[in-house]
Amino acid sequence: MIQKIFDYWSVWHLLLASYAYLITHFKLGWSEHVSFLSVIALAIVYEAVEWLWNRNAYASDKAMLLNCAKDVGMALLAAFVTMVLTK
């Protein structure tokens, strides 16, 4: 079960969201809330672009939507954990 949730791409999204949060919060000096929301917005925009650009790579629209929701959820989890750990 854990292996199905945390596959290669999920871990990749976790890392990217964590780095994005750290960059926006510490390098750009944004507040915690703005950094968190910007990471979530970035994840949603990325998945929307993937939805438009790479739609034929999935077996069905339902499979792609599930994958997009999972990726945004991983970004949400990573941003939240990174925010809590850096307080």
C-alpha positions as a printed NumPy array, in Angstrom:
array([[  0.   ,   0.   ,   0.   ],
       [  2.757,   2.458,   0.938],
       [  4.64 ,   1.626,  -2.262],
       [  1.562,   2.422,  -4.349],
       [  1.195,   5.832,  -2.701],
       [  4.858,   6.826,  -2.666],
       [  6.025,   5.807,  -6.11 ],
       [  8.852,   7.493,  -8.045],
       [  6.83 ,  10.438,  -9.316],
       [  5.157,  11.034,  -5.967],
       [  8.522,  11.302,  -4.243],
       [  9.663,  13.618,  -7.044],
       [  6.643,  15.883,  -6.408],
       [  7.361,  15.799,  -2.684],
       [ 10.939,  16.939,  -3.242],
       [ 10.024,  19.639,  -5.742],
       [  7.323,  21.068,  -3.488],
       [  9.678,  21.079,  -0.503],
       [ 12.381,  22.868,  -2.478],
       [  9.849,  25.337,  -3.873],
       [  8.649,  26.136,  -0.354],
       [ 12.19 ,  26.59 ,   0.94 ],
       [ 13.107,  28.854,  -1.973],
       [ 10.014,  31.039,  -1.67 ],
       [ 10.231,  31.305,   2.098],
       [ 13.956,  31.72 ,   2.697],
       [ 15.395,  33.017,  -0.593],
       [ 12.522,  35.276,  -1.613],
       [ 11.56 ,  36.153,   1.956],
       [  7.861,  35.458,   1.552],
       [  5.746,  34.698,   4.618],
       [  4.847,  31.119,   5.529],
       [  1.294,  31.431,   4.276],
       [  2.206,  33.06 ,   0.974],
       [  4.948,  30.479,   0.386],
       [  2.548,  27.64 ,   1.145],
       [ -0.14 ,  29.001,  -1.157],
       [  2.354,  29.709,  -3.934],
       [  3.623,  26.117,  -3.833],
       [  0.066,  24.779,  -4.031],
       [ -0.73 ,  27.182,  -6.883],
       [  2.432,  26.084,  -8.692],
       [  1.437,  22.421,  -8.314],
       [ -2.071,  23.097,  -9.625],
       [ -0.768,  25.085, -12.606],
       [  1.772,  22.357, -13.374],
       [ -0.903,  19.667, -13.321],
       [ -3.223,  21.78 , -15.48 ],
       [ -0.464,  22.177, -18.06 ],
       [  0.224,  18.445, -17.898],
       [ -3.504,  17.807, -18.355],
       [ -3.484,  19.891, -21.543],
       [ -0.097,  18.863, -22.89 ],
       [  0.287,  15.182, -22.009],
       [ -3.268,  13.896, -22.107],
       [ -2.513,  10.996, -24.448],
       [  0.025,   9.448, -22.071],
       [ -2.68 ,   7.992, -19.824],
       [ -5.126,   5.184, -20.453],
       [ -8.171,   7.315, -19.655],
       [ -9.131,  10.751, -18.409],
       [-10.108,   9.201, -15.088],
       [ -6.613,   7.74 , -14.624],
       [ -5.023,  11.068, -15.453],
       [ -7.336,  12.969, -13.104],
       [ -6.514,  10.544, -10.306],
       [ -2.805,  10.992, -10.98 ],
       [ -3.14 ,  14.782, -11.013],
       [ -5.048,  14.751,  -7.723],
       [ -2.404,  12.501,  -6.201],
       [  0.401,  14.798,  -7.366],
       [ -1.281,  17.918,  -5.996],
       [ -1.912,  16.049,  -2.742],
       [  1.776,  15.174,  -2.514],
       [  2.682,  18.823,  -3.067],
       [  0.208,  19.82 ,  -0.361],
       [  1.679,  17.278,   2.044],
       [  5.26 ,  18.307,   1.303],
       [  4.563,  22.027,   1.643],
       [  2.728,  21.48 ,   4.926],
       [  5.437,  19.252,   6.431],
       [  8.19 ,  21.606,   5.279],
       [  6.317,  24.583,   6.746],
       [  5.901,  22.819,  10.087],
       [  9.523,  21.658,  10.208],
       [ 10.933,  25.11 ,   9.455],
       [  8.98 ,  26.921,  12.17 ]])
